[in-house]
C-alpha cells in the first residue's frame, strides 16, 4: 500500500529540485540596465470589448521612457465602449494609431487576424505583440530592447507578474505555472539544440525580419495558443529566442475569480493536446495521478508511515513553491492538490466540450474543430 506513496514522494522531490534549478536559469528584466539606443518599435494591441482595462493599460504604454515608437491598436469588432475610449486616447496620445475591423475573414481567429493587420500598418524594426490589459513600468520596454539587442536575440518573451484579487486563484496560478514549466521548459528556449520554445501573450517582442521570415501570424492564423506558437515558428525558422521574468516590470490581472479562470481556459487548453481527445484524457488522468492523488493516498493509507510520506510530499510542494521565482504566500503549497484538481477539470471538460460542440467559442465567434486542426 505504501509503494505508490513512496514512488510519488521520490518523484515529487525530483520534480521540485528539477524545477527549482531550471527556473533559476531564467533571468529578470528588472536586472537589465537600459541603454540609450532606441530602435524603431511598434507596439501592436488587438482589442475587443476591453472597456474595463483598456484606458489604464494603454495609458501605461503611452507613458513609457521611449520615444521612437508607435502604438497600433486594432479594434476587432467591439460592441462596448472600446471605440469611444480609443477615440479619446488617440486624441490624447499622438503615438496611438487605430484601425477598426468590421468583418472577420474566413480561416482566421479574430485576435490573430487583428495582430496581423496591426503588423501591416508599420515598418518598425521591432514588433511588440501585447494584450490590452497589460500594465508596463516606464523602463520595461527599453530594458527589453536593450537585452535583446545586446544578446542578439530575435524574439523575446516576458513572463508578467500575474495578479488576482482572489487569493485562491493566485494559489492556483502557481500550480498552473508548474504545469506550464513542465510542458514548455522555457529555460531551454534560448538553446538552439532544444525544440523547446516559448511565447507569452502579454509580451512577445520580435524583430520584423524574423517575424516575416517565420510566416507572420498567417502561419498560425487558426491557433488559439498563438502566443506560444509565435515563439515556436520564429525558433523553427532558425532565429534566436529567449525569455525573462517580467516581475516588477509588467503586470496584469488575468482573471478575477476561479470560475472566470476555468471558463477562460476552455477555449484553448484542448489545443495543447492537438485536438486529440484520447491524448487530452491521458493528460488529464496523468495530471490527476501526479497532482491530486499523492497526498491523499498517503493520508488514507491507515499507517503512520503513510502520513509521514504525505508530509514529505507536502514539504516538496513547499520547497518548489518557495524557491521558484515569483511572488507567493506561504500557504500556497497547501493548495496544490486542489489546484491540480481544478486543472484536471479544465483539461478534461474543455476536451469533451470542444468535441461535443465540434469547435470552440471565443469572443462570440465559433471556430470549427476541422478548421482548427488545420491551423
Beta strands, then each sheet from edge to edge (+ up, - down):
strand 1: 41-47
strand 2: 69-76
strand 3: 96-101
strand 4: 126-130
strand 5: 135-136
strand 6: 155-159
strand 7: 161-163
strand 8: 204-207
strand 9: 241-245
strand 10: 250-253
strand 11: 359-362
strand 12: 365-368
sheet 1: 3+ 2+ 1+ 4+ 8- 6+ 9+
sheet 2: 5+ 10- 7-
sheet 3: 11+ 12-
end
